[in-house]
Amino acid sequence: MLESVIESALVRQCKAKGGWAFKFTSPGTAGVPDRLVLFKDRHMGFVELKAPGKTLRPIQERRKKQLEALGYDVFVVDSLDQVPGVIKKITGGDE
């Protein structure tokens, strides 16, 4: 399965639940997560999407740890089955 298929599912499921999954890029800063996921009441998280079985590159691990040190949730998703659970975690379960 391609990463893009998982990414499309994330975007579609977020929208269906009233949220957004913005493509996140930061020119000049490598390794940032793929998507910034936002829901009502300030629920948000970063999501890095991977093809099944793929892992984070070292710079992505570093960025993940940096964001987590600031108090943000960063999720790594490499299967369609993970998408609903990540959305539930980001929304605090109030989908």
PDB file of N, CA, C and O in Angstrom:
ATOM      1  N   MET A   1       0.839  -1.184   0.000  1.00  0.00           N
ATOM      2  CA  MET A   1       0.000   0.000   0.000  1.00  0.00           C
ATOM      3  C   MET A   1       0.882   1.244   0.000  1.00  0.00           C
ATOM      4  O   MET A   1       1.921   1.278   0.659  1.00  0.00           O
ATOM      5  N   LEU A   2       0.471   2.237  -0.724  1.00  0.00           N
ATOM      6  CA  LEU A   2       1.224   3.478  -0.807  1.00  0.00           C
ATOM      7  C   LEU A   2       0.904   4.401   0.365  1.00  0.00           C
ATOM      8  O   LEU A   2      -0.206   4.395   0.896  1.00  0.00           O
ATOM      9  N   GLU A   3       1.894   5.187   0.752  1.00  0.00           N
ATOM     10  CA  GLU A   3       1.705   6.209   1.791  1.00  0.00           C
ATOM     11  C   GLU A   3       0.572   7.157   1.413  1.00  0.00           C
ATOM     12  O   GLU A   3      -0.200   7.578   2.274  1.00  0.00           O
ATOM     13  N   SER A   4       0.474   7.488   0.149  1.00  0.00           N
ATOM     14  CA  SER A   4      -0.551   8.440  -0.299  1.00  0.00           C
ATOM     15  C   SER A   4      -1.967   7.928  -0.051  1.00  0.00           C
ATOM     16  O   SER A   4      -2.876   8.726   0.178  1.00  0.00           O
ATOM     17  N   VAL A   5      -2.168   6.623  -0.092  1.00  0.00           N
ATOM     18  CA  VAL A   5      -3.486   6.043   0.175  1.00  0.00           C
ATOM     19  C   VAL A   5      -3.855   6.260   1.647  1.00  0.00           C
ATOM     20  O   VAL A   5      -4.992   6.610   1.962  1.00  0.00           O
ATOM     21  N   ILE A   6      -2.896   6.052   2.537  1.00  0.00           N
ATOM     22  CA  ILE A   6      -3.117   6.254   3.968  1.00  0.00           C
ATOM     23  C   ILE A   6      -3.349   7.734   4.247  1.00  0.00           C
ATOM     24  O   ILE A   6      -4.219   8.092   5.040  1.00  0.00           O
ATOM     25  N   GLU A   7      -2.570   8.594   3.593  1.00  0.00           N
ATOM     26  CA  GLU A   7      -2.711  10.027   3.776  1.00  0.00           C
ATOM     27  C   GLU A   7      -4.092  10.508   3.333  1.00  0.00           C
ATOM     28  O   GLU A   7      -4.718  11.316   4.019  1.00  0.00           O
ATOM     29  N   SER A   8      -4.560  10.018   2.200  1.00  0.00           N
ATOM     30  CA  SER A   8      -5.892  10.390   1.709  1.00  0.00           C
ATOM     31  C   SER A   8      -6.980   9.965   2.688  1.00  0.00           C
ATOM     32  O   SER A   8      -7.944  10.696   2.912  1.00  0.00           O
ATOM     33  N   ALA A   9      -6.820   8.784   3.267  1.00  0.00           N
ATOM     34  CA  ALA A   9      -7.796   8.304   4.251  1.00  0.00           C
ATOM     35  C   ALA A   9      -7.809   9.199   5.481  1.00  0.00           C
ATOM     36  O   ALA A   9      -8.875   9.504   6.016  1.00  0.00           O
ATOM     37  N   LEU A  10      -6.633   9.624   5.935  1.00  0.00           N
ATOM     38  CA  LEU A  10      -6.557  10.524   7.089  1.00  0.00           C
ATOM     39  C   LEU A  10      -7.286  11.831   6.789  1.00  0.00           C
ATOM     40  O   LEU A  10      -8.098  12.292   7.592  1.00  0.00           O
ATOM     41  N   VAL A  11      -7.004  12.413   5.659  1.00  0.00           N
ATOM     42  CA  VAL A  11      -7.620  13.690   5.274  1.00  0.00           C
ATOM     43  C   VAL A  11      -9.143  13.528   5.192  1.00  0.00           C
ATOM     44  O   VAL A  11      -9.890  14.354   5.718  1.00  0.00           O
ATOM     45  N   ARG A  12      -9.587  12.476   4.541  1.00  0.00           N
ATOM     46  CA  ARG A  12     -11.016  12.225   4.352  1.00  0.00           C
ATOM     47  C   ARG A  12     -11.731  11.998   5.690  1.00  0.00           C
ATOM     48  O   ARG A  12     -12.807  12.548   5.921  1.00  0.00           O
ATOM     49  N   GLN A  13     -11.132  11.188   6.566  1.00  0.00           N
ATOM     50  CA  GLN A  13     -11.764  10.889   7.849  1.00  0.00           C
ATOM     51  C   GLN A  13     -11.769  12.098   8.779  1.00  0.00           C
ATOM     52  O   GLN A  13     -12.721  12.293   9.536  1.00  0.00           O
ATOM     53  N   CYS A  14     -10.730  12.898   8.731  1.00  0.00           N
ATOM     54  CA  CYS A  14     -10.718  14.132   9.534  1.00  0.00           C
ATOM     55  C   CYS A  14     -11.836  15.060   9.077  1.00  0.00           C
ATOM     56  O   CYS A  14     -12.576  15.600   9.898  1.00  0.00           O
ATOM     57  N   LYS A  15     -11.956  15.241   7.775  1.00  0.00           N
ATOM     58  CA  LYS A  15     -12.993  16.118   7.227  1.00  0.00           C
ATOM     59  C   LYS A  15     -14.377  15.606   7.601  1.00  0.00           C
ATOM     60  O   LYS A  15     -15.256  16.395   7.947  1.00  0.00           O
ATOM     61  N   ALA A  16     -14.578  14.296   7.537  1.00  0.00           N
ATOM     62  CA  ALA A  16     -15.878  13.704   7.864  1.00  0.00           C
ATOM     63  C   ALA A  16     -16.261  13.950   9.322  1.00  0.00           C
ATOM     64  O   ALA A  16     -17.445  13.965   9.657  1.00  0.00           O
ATOM     65  N   LYS A  17     -15.281  14.139  10.177  1.00  0.00           N
ATOM     66  CA  LYS A  17     -15.526  14.386  11.596  1.00  0.00           C
ATOM     67  C   LYS A  17     -15.442  15.867  11.955  1.00  0.00           C
ATOM     68  O   LYS A  17     -15.392  16.225  13.132  1.00  0.00           O
ATOM     69  N   GLY A  18     -15.426  16.718  10.943  1.00  0.00           N
ATOM     70  CA  GLY A  18     -15.452  18.158  11.171  1.00  0.00           C
ATOM     71  C   GLY A  18     -14.089  18.797  11.405  1.00  0.00           C
ATOM     72  O   GLY A  18     -14.008  19.937  11.863  1.00  0.00           O
ATOM     73  N   GLY A  19     -13.026  18.076  11.095  1.00  0.00           N
ATOM     74  CA  GLY A  19     -11.683  18.611  11.310  1.00  0.00           C
ATOM     75  C   GLY A  19     -10.950  18.884  10.015  1.00  0.00           C
ATOM     76  O   GLY A  19     -11.498  18.761   8.919  1.00  0.00           O
ATOM     77  N   TRP A  20      -9.704  19.256  10.176  1.00  0.00           N
ATOM     78  CA  TRP A  20      -8.818  19.540   9.045  1.00  0.00           C
ATOM     79  C   TRP A  20      -7.525  18.757   9.218  1.00  0.00           C
ATOM     80  O   TRP A  20      -7.068  18.528  10.337  1.00  0.00           O
ATOM     81  N   ALA A  21      -6.945  18.352   8.097  1.00  0.00           N
ATOM     82  CA  ALA A  21      -5.629  17.714   8.098  1.00  0.00           C
ATOM     83  C   ALA A  21      -4.780  18.463   7.075  1.00  0.00           C
ATOM     84  O   ALA A  21      -4.608  18.024   5.938  1.00  0.00           O
ATOM     85  N   PHE A  22      -4.253  19.611   7.514  1.00  0.00           N
ATOM     86  CA  PHE A  22      -3.470  20.445   6.616  1.00  0.00           C
ATOM     87  C   PHE A  22      -2.128  19.807   6.273  1.00  0.00           C
ATOM     88  O   PHE A  22      -1.460  19.239   7.137  1.00  0.00           O
ATOM     89  N   LYS A  23      -1.742  19.906   5.000  1.00  0.00           N
ATOM     90  CA  LYS A  23      -0.394  19.510   4.602  1.00  0.00           C
ATOM     91  C   LYS A  23       0.553  20.485   5.278  1.00  0.00           C
ATOM     92  O   LYS A  23       0.384  21.700   5.166  1.00  0.00           O
ATOM     93  N   PHE A  24       1.548  19.957   5.978  1.00  0.00           N
ATOM     94  CA  PHE A  24       2.444  20.794   6.763  1.00  0.00           C
ATOM     95  C   PHE A  24       3.832  20.767   6.145  1.00  0.00           C
ATOM     96  O   PHE A  24       4.465  19.715   6.056  1.00  0.00           O
ATOM     97  N   THR A  25       4.298  21.935   5.718  1.00  0.00           N
ATOM     98  CA  THR A  25       5.663  22.062   5.230  1.00  0.00           C
ATOM     99  C   THR A  25       6.296  23.251   5.934  1.00  0.00           C
ATOM    100  O   THR A  25       5.615  24.204   6.312  1.00  0.00           O
ATOM    101  N   SER A  26       7.580  23.179   6.097  1.00  0.00           N
ATOM    102  CA  SER A  26       8.298  24.264   6.742  1.00  0.00           C
ATOM    103  C   SER A  26       9.600  24.475   5.972  1.00  0.00           C
ATOM    104  O   SER A  26      10.614  23.847   6.276  1.00  0.00           O
ATOM    105  N   PRO A  27       9.571  25.355   4.980  1.00  0.00           N
ATOM    106  CA  PRO A  27      10.773  25.587   4.182  1.00  0.00           C
ATOM    107  C   PRO A  27      11.977  25.914   5.065  1.00  0.00           C
ATOM    108  O   PRO A  27      11.901  26.757   5.959  1.00  0.00           O
ATOM    109  N   GLY A  28      13.053  25.250   4.802  1.00  0.00           N
ATOM    110  CA  GLY A  28      14.274  25.471   5.575  1.00  0.00           C
ATOM    111  C   GLY A  28      14.389  24.588   6.810  1.00  0.00           C
ATOM    112  O   GLY A  28      15.421  24.596   7.481  1.00  0.00           O
ATOM    113  N   THR A  29      13.328  23.818   7.121  1.00  0.00           N
ATOM    114  CA  THR A  29      13.365  22.919   8.272  1.00  0.00           C
ATOM    115  C   THR A  29      12.973  21.524   7.808  1.00  0.00           C
ATOM    116  O   THR A  29      11.795  21.248   7.578  1.00  0.00           O
ATOM    117  N   ALA A  30      13.941  20.667   7.675  1.00  0.00           N
ATOM    118  CA  ALA A  30      13.698  19.303   7.203  1.00  0.00           C
ATOM    119  C   ALA A  30      13.110  18.440   8.313  1.00  0.00           C
ATOM    120  O   ALA A  30      13.340  18.684   9.498  1.00  0.00           O
ATOM    121  N   GLY A  31      12.349  17.431   7.909  1.00  0.00           N
ATOM    122  CA  GLY A  31      11.898  16.417   8.844  1.00  0.00           C
ATOM    123  C   GLY A  31      10.625  16.704   9.599  1.00  0.00           C
ATOM    124  O   GLY A  31      10.280  15.959  10.516  1.00  0.00           O
ATOM    125  N   VAL A  32       9.903  17.771   9.243  1.00  0.00           N
ATOM    126  CA  VAL A  32       8.656  18.058   9.954  1.00  0.00           C
ATOM    127  C   VAL A  32       7.585  17.041   9.534  1.00  0.00           C
ATOM    128  O   VAL A  32       7.639  16.510   8.425  1.00  0.00           O
ATOM    129  N   PRO A  33       6.618  16.770  10.411  1.00  0.00           N
ATOM    130  CA  PRO A  33       5.553  15.811  10.071  1.00  0.00           C
ATOM    131  C   PRO A  33       4.754  16.247   8.842  1.00  0.00           C
ATOM    132  O   PRO A  33       4.728  17.425   8.485  1.00  0.00           O
ATOM    133  N   ASP A  34       4.104  15.272   8.204  1.00  0.00           N
ATOM    134  CA  ASP A  34       3.365  15.525   6.962  1.00  0.00           C
ATOM    135  C   ASP A  34       2.107  16.359   7.142  1.00  0.00           C
ATOM    136  O   ASP A  34       1.794  17.202   6.301  1.00  0.00           O
ATOM    137  N   ARG A  35       1.380  16.129   8.236  1.00  0.00           N
ATOM    138  CA  ARG A  35       0.073  16.755   8.410  1.00  0.00           C
ATOM    139  C   ARG A  35      -0.082  17.383   9.789  1.00  0.00           C
ATOM    140  O   ARG A  35       0.399  16.853  10.790  1.00  0.00           O
ATOM    141  N   LEU A  36      -0.752  18.506   9.817  1.00  0.00           N
ATOM    142  CA  LEU A  36      -1.164  19.180  11.042  1.00  0.00           C
ATOM    143  C   LEU A  36      -2.671  18.972  11.124  1.00  0.00           C
ATOM    144  O   LEU A  36      -3.421  19.501  10.304  1.00  0.00           O
ATOM    145  N   VAL A  37      -3.113  18.202  12.117  1.00  0.00           N
ATOM    146  CA  VAL A  37      -4.515  17.821  12.234  1.00  0.00           C
ATOM    147  C   VAL A  37      -5.177  18.678  13.311  1.00  0.00           C
ATOM    148  O   VAL A  37      -4.716  18.740  14.450  1.00  0.00           O
ATOM    149  N   LEU A  38      -6.272  19.338  12.918  1.00  0.00           N
ATOM    150  CA  LEU A  38      -6.967  20.260  13.815  1.00  0.00           C
ATOM    151  C   LEU A  38      -8.440  19.909  13.930  1.00  0.00           C
ATOM    152  O   LEU A  38      -9.102  19.611  12.936  1.00  0.00           O
ATOM    153  N   PHE A  39      -8.950  19.949  15.173  1.00  0.00           N
ATOM    154  CA  PHE A  39     -10.368  19.761  15.454  1.00  0.00           C
ATOM    155  C   PHE A  39     -10.834  20.874  16.378  1.00  0.00           C
ATOM    156  O   PHE A  39     -10.020  21.627  16.913  1.00  0.00           O
ATOM    157  N   LYS A  40     -12.135  20.976  16.563  1.00  0.00           N
ATOM    158  CA  LYS A  40     -12.697  22.015  17.418  1.00  0.00           C
ATOM    159  C   LYS A  40     -12.156  21.889  18.842  1.00  0.00           C
ATOM    160  O   LYS A  40     -11.628  20.851  19.240  1.00  0.00           O
ATOM    161  N   ASP A  41     -12.301  22.959  19.580  1.00  0.00           N
ATOM    162  CA  ASP A  41     -11.879  23.025  20.978  1.00  0.00           C
ATOM    163  C   ASP A  41     -10.369  22.828  21.155  1.00  0.00           C
ATOM    164  O   ASP A  41      -9.916  22.281  22.160  1.00  0.00           O
ATOM    165  N   ARG A  42      -9.605  23.280  20.169  1.00  0.00           N
ATOM    166  CA  ARG A  42      -8.140  23.290  20.228  1.00  0.00           C
ATOM    167  C   ARG A  42      -7.487  21.903  20.284  1.00  0.00           C
ATOM    168  O   ARG A  42      -6.362  21.769  20.767  1.00  0.00           O
ATOM    169  N   HIS A  43      -8.165  20.899  19.808  1.00  0.00           N
ATOM    170  CA  HIS A  43      -7.565  19.567  19.725  1.00  0.00           C
ATOM    171  C   HIS A  43      -6.702  19.528  18.469  1.00  0.00           C
ATOM    172  O   HIS A  43      -7.182  19.798  17.368  1.00  0.00           O
ATOM    173  N   MET A  44      -5.435  19.194  18.639  1.00  0.00           N
ATOM    174  CA  MET A  44      -4.534  19.152  17.480  1.00  0.00           C
ATOM    175  C   MET A  44      -3.415  18.145  17.689  1.00  0.00           C
ATOM    176  O   MET A  44      -3.079  17.780  18.816  1.00  0.00           O
ATOM    177  N   GLY A  45      -2.859  17.715  16.592  1.00  0.00           N
ATOM    178  CA  GLY A  45      -1.722  16.808  16.629  1.00  0.00           C
ATOM    179  C   GLY A  45      -1.016  16.827  15.288  1.00  0.00           C
ATOM    180  O   GLY A  45      -1.582  17.226  14.270  1.00  0.00           O
ATOM    181  N   PHE A  46       0.219  16.391  15.310  1.00  0.00           N
ATOM    182  CA  PHE A  46       1.003  16.261  14.084  1.00  0.00           C
ATOM    183  C   PHE A  46       0.983  14.792  13.677  1.00  0.00           C
ATOM    184  O   PHE A  46       1.018  13.906  14.531  1.00  0.00           O
ATOM    185  N   VAL A  47       0.925  14.536  12.373  1.00  0.00           N
ATOM    186  CA  VAL A  47       0.904  13.159  11.882  1.00  0.00           C
ATOM    187  C   VAL A  47       1.952  12.999  10.779  1.00  0.00           C
ATOM    188  O   VAL A  47       1.963  13.733   9.791  1.00  0.00           O
ATOM    189  N   GLU A  48       2.826  12.022  10.979  1.00  0.00           N
ATOM    190  CA  GLU A  48       3.784  11.615   9.956  1.00  0.00           C
ATOM    191  C   GLU A  48       3.250  10.328   9.349  1.00  0.00           C
ATOM    192  O   GLU A  48       2.978   9.362  10.061  1.00  0.00           O
ATOM    193  N   LEU A  49       3.103  10.321   8.037  1.00  0.00           N
ATOM    194  CA  LEU A  49       2.582   9.147   7.344  1.00  0.00           C
ATOM    195  C   LEU A  49       3.717   8.385   6.682  1.00  0.00           C
ATOM    196  O   LEU A  49       4.650   8.964   6.126  1.00  0.00           O
ATOM    197  N   LYS A  50       3.604   7.067   6.763  1.00  0.00           N
ATOM    198  CA  LYS A  50       4.618   6.184   6.194  1.00  0.00           C
ATOM    199  C   LYS A  50       3.945   5.036   5.457  1.00  0.00           C
ATOM    200  O   LYS A  50       2.829   4.641   5.795  1.00  0.00           O
ATOM    201  N   ALA A  51       4.617   4.512   4.465  1.00  0.00           N
ATOM    202  CA  ALA A  51       4.159   3.277   3.838  1.00  0.00           C
ATOM    203  C   ALA A  51       4.292   2.163   4.876  1.00  0.00           C
ATOM    204  O   ALA A  51       5.144   2.246   5.761  1.00  0.00           O
ATOM    205  N   PRO A  52       3.464   1.125   4.779  1.00  0.00           N
ATOM    206  CA  PRO A  52       3.529   0.045   5.766  1.00  0.00           C
ATOM    207  C   PRO A  52       4.954  -0.493   5.955  1.00  0.00           C
ATOM    208  O   PRO A  52       5.653  -0.819   4.995  1.00  0.00           O
ATOM    209  N   GLY A  53       5.349  -0.571   7.216  1.00  0.00           N
ATOM    210  CA  GLY A  53       6.658  -1.110   7.564  1.00  0.00           C
ATOM    211  C   GLY A  53       7.813  -0.128   7.493  1.00  0.00           C
ATOM    212  O   GLY A  53       8.916  -0.445   7.938  1.00  0.00           O
ATOM    213  N   LYS A  54       7.586   1.046   6.949  1.00  0.00           N
ATOM    214  CA  LYS A  54       8.654   2.049   6.863  1.00  0.00           C
ATOM    215  C   LYS A  54       8.794   2.760   8.204  1.00  0.00           C
ATOM    216  O   LYS A  54       7.829   2.869   8.961  1.00  0.00           O
ATOM    217  N   THR A  55       9.996   3.239   8.493  1.00  0.00           N
ATOM    218  CA  THR A  55      10.250   3.908   9.766  1.00  0.00           C
ATOM    219  C   THR A  55      10.718   5.340   9.534  1.00  0.00           C
ATOM    220  O   THR A  55      11.041   5.736   8.414  1.00  0.00           O
ATOM    221  N   LEU A  56      10.745   6.096  10.611  1.00  0.00           N
ATOM    222  CA  LEU A  56      11.178   7.489  10.527  1.00  0.00           C
ATOM    223  C   LEU A  56      12.660   7.584  10.201  1.00  0.00           C
ATOM    224  O   LEU A  56      13.461   6.770  10.661  1.00  0.00           O
ATOM    225  N   ARG A  57      13.017   8.580   9.407  1.00  0.00           N
ATOM    226  CA  ARG A  57      14.426   8.893   9.175  1.00  0.00           C
ATOM    227  C   ARG A  57      14.954   9.571  10.438  1.00  0.00           C
ATOM    228  O   ARG A  57      14.160  10.076  11.232  1.00  0.00           O
ATOM    229  N   PRO A  58      16.260   9.596  10.642  1.00  0.00           N
ATOM    230  CA  PRO A  58      16.814  10.232  11.854  1.00  0.00           C
ATOM    231  C   PRO A  58      16.355  11.675  12.056  1.00  0.00           C
ATOM    232  O   PRO A  58      16.060  12.062  13.187  1.00  0.00           O
ATOM    233  N   ILE A  59      16.284  12.476  11.004  1.00  0.00           N
ATOM    234  CA  ILE A  59      15.843  13.869  11.161  1.00  0.00           C
ATOM    235  C   ILE A  59      14.381  13.926  11.569  1.00  0.00           C
ATOM    236  O   ILE A  59      13.982  14.819  12.316  1.00  0.00           O
ATOM    237  N   GLN A  60      13.574  12.981  11.086  1.00  0.00           N
ATOM    238  CA  GLN A  60      12.170  12.936  11.476  1.00  0.00           C
ATOM    239  C   GLN A  60      12.026  12.540  12.946  1.00  0.00           C
ATOM    240  O   GLN A  60      11.173  13.078  13.652  1.00  0.00           O
ATOM    241  N   GLU A  61      12.848  11.613  13.404  1.00  0.00           N
ATOM    242  CA  GLU A  61      12.860  11.238  14.830  1.00  0.00           C
ATOM    243  C   GLU A  61      13.207  12.458  15.680  1.00  0.00           C
ATOM    244  O   GLU A  61      12.585  12.704  16.713  1.00  0.00           O
ATOM    245  N   ARG A  62      14.197  13.209  15.238  1.00  0.00           N
ATOM    246  CA  ARG A  62      14.624  14.395  15.970  1.00  0.00           C
ATOM    247  C   ARG A  62      13.502  15.429  16.052  1.00  0.00           C
ATOM    248  O   ARG A  62      13.238  15.981  17.120  1.00  0.00           O
ATOM    249  N   ARG A  63      12.842  15.690  14.924  1.00  0.00           N
ATOM    250  CA  ARG A  63      11.737  16.655  14.921  1.00  0.00           C
ATOM    251  C   ARG A  63      10.581  16.169  15.797  1.00  0.00           C
ATOM    252  O   ARG A  63       9.957  16.959  16.506  1.00  0.00           O
ATOM    253  N   LYS A  64      10.303  14.880  15.744  1.00  0.00           N
ATOM    254  CA  LYS A  64       9.238  14.304  16.578  1.00  0.00           C
ATOM    255  C   LYS A  64       9.548  14.552  18.052  1.00  0.00           C
ATOM    256  O   LYS A  64       8.680  15.002  18.801  1.00  0.00           O
ATOM    257  N   LYS A  65      10.744  14.269  18.460  1.00  0.00           N
ATOM    258  CA  LYS A  65      11.141  14.479  19.861  1.00  0.00           C
ATOM    259  C   LYS A  65      11.096  15.956  20.242  1.00  0.00           C
ATOM    260  O   LYS A  65      10.705  16.296  21.359  1.00  0.00           O
ATOM    261  N   GLN A  66      11.495  16.835  19.323  1.00  0.00           N
ATOM    262  CA  GLN A  66      11.457  18.271  19.601  1.00  0.00           C
ATOM    263  C   GLN A  66      10.016  18.756  19.805  1.00  0.00           C
ATOM    264  O   GLN A  66       9.741  19.518  20.731  1.00  0.00           O
ATOM    265  N   LEU A  67       9.112  18.317  18.950  1.00  0.00           N
ATOM    266  CA  LEU A  67       7.713  18.716  19.079  1.00  0.00           C
ATOM    267  C   LEU A  67       7.102  18.145  20.359  1.00  0.00           C
ATOM    268  O   LEU A  67       6.350  18.830  21.052  1.00  0.00           O
ATOM    269  N   GLU A  68       7.424  16.907  20.664  1.00  0.00           N
ATOM    270  CA  GLU A  68       6.915  16.294  21.895  1.00  0.00           C
ATOM    271  C   GLU A  68       7.463  16.998  23.132  1.00  0.00           C
ATOM    272  O   GLU A  68       6.758  17.121  24.134  1.00  0.00           O
ATOM    273  N   ALA A  69       8.693  17.455  23.075  1.00  0.00           N
ATOM    274  CA  ALA A  69       9.281  18.194  24.200  1.00  0.00           C
ATOM    275  C   ALA A  69       8.550  19.516  24.442  1.00  0.00           C
ATOM    276  O   ALA A  69       8.558  20.045  25.554  1.00  0.00           O
ATOM    277  N   LEU A  70       7.917  20.043  23.388  1.00  0.00           N
ATOM    278  CA  LEU A  70       7.123  21.262  23.517  1.00  0.00           C
ATOM    279  C   LEU A  70       5.683  20.965  23.961  1.00  0.00           C
ATOM    280  O   LEU A  70       4.883  21.881  24.157  1.00  0.00           O
ATOM    281  N   GLY A  71       5.371  19.691  24.114  1.00  0.00           N
ATOM    282  CA  GLY A  71       4.048  19.299  24.588  1.00  0.00           C
ATOM    283  C   GLY A  71       3.058  18.890  23.518  1.00  0.00           C
ATOM    284  O   GLY A  71       1.879  18.698  23.815  1.00  0.00           O
ATOM    285  N   TYR A  72       3.508  18.751  22.279  1.00  0.00           N
ATOM    286  CA  TYR A  72       2.609  18.372  21.188  1.00  0.00           C
ATOM    287  C   TYR A  72       2.608  16.871  20.980  1.00  0.00           C
ATOM    288  O   TYR A  72       3.612  16.197  21.210  1.00  0.00           O
ATOM    289  N   ASP A  73       1.467  16.355  20.541  1.00  0.00           N
ATOM    290  CA  ASP A  73       1.359  14.944  20.177  1.00  0.00           C
ATOM    291  C   ASP A  73       1.812  14.780  18.730  1.00  0.00           C
ATOM    292  O   ASP A  73       1.412  15.541  17.849  1.00  0.00           O
ATOM    293  N   VAL A  74       2.653  13.772  18.502  1.00  0.00           N
ATOM    294  CA  VAL A  74       3.119  13.456  17.154  1.00  0.00           C
ATOM    295  C   VAL A  74       2.866  11.967  16.936  1.00  0.00           C
ATOM    296  O   VAL A  74       3.344  11.127  17.699  1.00  0.00           O
ATOM    297  N   PHE A  75       2.113  11.651  15.890  1.00  0.00           N
ATOM    298  CA  PHE A  75       1.742  10.276  15.598  1.00  0.00           C
ATOM    299  C   PHE A  75       2.403   9.819  14.303  1.00  0.00           C
ATOM    300  O   PHE A  75       2.526  10.589  13.351  1.00  0.00           O
ATOM    301  N   VAL A  76       2.819   8.581  14.278  1.00  0.00           N
ATOM    302  CA  VAL A  76       3.368   7.969  13.067  1.00  0.00           C
ATOM    303  C   VAL A  76       2.356   6.915  12.630  1.00  0.00           C
ATOM    304  O   VAL A  76       2.049   5.990  13.382  1.00  0.00           O
ATOM    305  N   VAL A  77       1.845   7.061  11.422  1.00  0.00           N
ATOM    306  CA  VAL A  77       0.793   6.196  10.909  1.00  0.00           C
ATOM    307  C   VAL A  77       1.306   5.476   9.672  1.00  0.00           C
ATOM    308  O   VAL A  77       1.735   6.109   8.708  1.00  0.00           O
ATOM    309  N   ASP A  78       1.258   4.132   9.706  1.00  0.00           N
ATOM    310  CA  ASP A  78       1.704   3.365   8.542  1.00  0.00           C
ATOM    311  C   ASP A  78       0.679   2.321   8.095  1.00  0.00           C
ATOM    312  O   ASP A  78       1.012   1.385   7.369  1.00  0.00           O
ATOM    313  N   SER A  79      -0.578   2.491   8.539  1.00  0.00           N
ATOM    314  CA  SER A  79      -1.638   1.600   8.063  1.00  0.00           C
ATOM    315  C   SER A  79      -2.985   2.298   8.153  1.00  0.00           C
ATOM    316  O   SER A  79      -3.180   3.202   8.965  1.00  0.00           O
ATOM    317  N   LEU A  80      -3.905   1.865   7.311  1.00  0.00           N
ATOM    318  CA  LEU A  80      -5.254   2.428   7.326  1.00  0.00           C
ATOM    319  C   LEU A  80      -5.938   2.178   8.662  1.00  0.00           C
ATOM    320  O   LEU A  80      -6.713   3.012   9.130  1.00  0.00           O
ATOM    321  N   ASP A  81      -5.656   1.032   9.277  1.00  0.00           N
ATOM    322  CA  ASP A  81      -6.282   0.665  10.549  1.00  0.00           C
ATOM    323  C   ASP A  81      -5.940   1.638  11.674  1.00  0.00           C
ATOM    324  O   ASP A  81      -6.707   1.765  12.628  1.00  0.00           O
ATOM    325  N   GLN A  82      -4.813   2.320  11.580  1.00  0.00           N
ATOM    326  CA  GLN A  82      -4.399   3.244  12.633  1.00  0.00           C
ATOM    327  C   GLN A  82      -5.124   4.586  12.581  1.00  0.00           C
ATOM    328  O   GLN A  82      -5.193   5.287  13.591  1.00  0.00           O
ATOM    329  N   VAL A  83      -5.656   4.947  11.436  1.00  0.00           N
ATOM    330  CA  VAL A  83      -6.226   6.287  11.245  1.00  0.00           C
ATOM    331  C   VAL A  83      -7.348   6.600  12.245  1.00  0.00           C
ATOM    332  O   VAL A  83      -7.282   7.645  12.892  1.00  0.00           O
ATOM    333  N   PRO A  84      -8.370   5.755  12.405  1.00  0.00           N
ATOM    334  CA  PRO A  84      -9.437   6.101  13.354  1.00  0.00           C
ATOM    335  C   PRO A  84      -8.927   6.274  14.789  1.00  0.00           C
ATOM    336  O   PRO A  84      -9.390   7.162  15.505  1.00  0.00           O
ATOM    337  N   GLY A  85      -7.995   5.449  15.205  1.00  0.00           N
ATOM    338  CA  GLY A  85      -7.452   5.554  16.559  1.00  0.00           C
ATOM    339  C   GLY A  85      -6.680   6.834  16.784  1.00  0.00           C
ATOM    340  O   GLY A  85      -6.762   7.433  17.857  1.00  0.00           O
ATOM    341  N   VAL A  86      -5.935   7.257  15.788  1.00  0.00           N
ATOM    342  CA  VAL A  86      -5.186   8.514  15.893  1.00  0.00           C
ATOM    343  C   VAL A  86      -6.158   9.686  15.977  1.00  0.00           C
ATOM    344  O   VAL A  86      -5.965  10.600  16.779  1.00  0.00           O
ATOM    345  N   ILE A  87      -7.186   9.661  15.161  1.00  0.00           N
ATOM    346  CA  ILE A  87      -8.187  10.725  15.211  1.00  0.00           C
ATOM    347  C   ILE A  87      -8.840  10.757  16.598  1.00  0.00           C
ATOM    348  O   ILE A  87      -9.042  11.829  17.168  1.00  0.00           O
ATOM    349  N   LYS A  88      -9.162   9.599  17.124  1.00  0.00           N
ATOM    350  CA  LYS A  88      -9.777   9.524  18.450  1.00  0.00           C
ATOM    351  C   LYS A  88      -8.841  10.092  19.520  1.00  0.00           C
ATOM    352  O   LYS A  88      -9.290  10.806  20.417  1.00  0.00           O
ATOM    353  N   LYS A  89      -7.554   9.784  19.434  1.00  0.00           N
ATOM    354  CA  LYS A  89      -6.586  10.329  20.393  1.00  0.00           C
ATOM    355  C   LYS A  89      -6.488  11.838  20.275  1.00  0.00           C
ATOM    356  O   LYS A  89      -6.430  12.536  21.288  1.00  0.00           O
ATOM    357  N   ILE A  90      -6.470  12.346  19.063  1.00  0.00           N
ATOM    358  CA  ILE A  90      -6.354  13.792  18.862  1.00  0.00           C
ATOM    359  C   ILE A  90      -7.590  14.523  19.374  1.00  0.00           C
ATOM    360  O   ILE A  90      -7.480  15.589  19.980  1.00  0.00           O
ATOM    361  N   THR A  91      -8.759  13.952  19.131  1.00  0.00           N
ATOM    362  CA  THR A  91      -9.995  14.620  19.555  1.00  0.00           C
ATOM    363  C   THR A  91     -10.280  14.410  21.035  1.00  0.00           C
ATOM    364  O   THR A  91     -11.204  15.015  21.577  1.00  0.00           O
ATOM    365  N   GLY A  92      -9.509  13.570  21.688  1.00  0.00           N
ATOM    366  CA  GLY A  92      -9.787  13.266  23.089  1.00  0.00           C
ATOM    367  C   GLY A  92     -10.961  12.315  23.229  1.00  0.00           C
ATOM    368  O   GLY A  92     -11.543  12.187  24.307  1.00  0.00           O
ATOM    369  N   GLY A  93     -11.308  11.649  22.135  1.00  0.00           N
ATOM    370  CA  GLY A  93     -12.393  10.682  22.169  1.00  0.00           C
ATOM    371  C   GLY A  93     -13.753  11.277  21.908  1.00  0.00           C
ATOM    372  O   GLY A  93     -14.738  10.543  21.829  1.00  0.00           O
ATOM    373  N   ASP A  94     -13.840  12.596  21.769  1.00  0.00           N
ATOM    374  CA  ASP A  94     -15.146  13.216  21.526  1.00  0.00           C
ATOM    375  C   ASP A  94     -15.339  13.482  20.041  1.00  0.00           C
ATOM    376  O   ASP A  94     -15.389  14.624  19.583  1.00  0.00           O
ATOM    377  N   GLU A  95     -15.443  12.382  19.314  1.00  0.00           N
ATOM    378  CA  GLU A  95     -15.610  12.468  17.856  1.00  0.00           C
ATOM    379  C   GLU A  95     -17.032  12.813  17.503  1.00  0.00           C
ATOM    380  O   GLU A  95     -17.365  12.928  16.324  1.00  0.00           O
TER     381      GLU A  95
END
